[in-house]
Amino acid sequence: MTEKEKMTQGLPYDPFDKELIAGRLRARRLVKEISEIPMDKEKQRRHLFKELLGSTGKGFYVENPFICDYGYNIHWGENSYANFGCIILDAAPVHIGKNVMLAPAVKIFTATHPLEYEARNSGIESAKPVVIGDNVWIGGGAILNPGVSIGNNSVIGSGSVVTKDIPENVVAAGNPCKVIKPIEN
């Protein structure tokens, strides 16, 4: 099994593997190219985003600056939007549903490290996927930690740190992020 296969399957992997280093360099090159395209040249930007990301809906928009590790593990839903300063560290798959709004400076992390220092110092990592359902709004500066899921139609308050799954149809906020109230339609 390759280190990339281990990484995307949540198994311990070596991030210094040549294939993984090449994947990160590819992503940085594409992100740099995207950032240099004028914002009114959306067709060119969208073309490069489709090359960078694992999959996309037809309609989506990502503001600059945008940063990611690999890009190919990000699956961007139809009509979803990321505001300025979005960071997605996608060692594991990140699934962003339809009609998702990511406010400025949202950070999504998938990589994790051993708690025990000797294992951590070895450099070996693992990663856990992040799933964001449909019709979700993630407030500015929120952080989504490895392995979390956000249920459909939910809202995550600004500055929240999501460490556990959030159900659908709720407003959740805080550090750690907790359900505050249901959303009634």
Summary of the structure (lengths in Angstrom):
residues: 185
radius of gyration: 16.4
end to end distance: 47.1
largest distance: 50.2
contacts: 614
relative contact order: 0.12
helix: 22%
strand: 30%
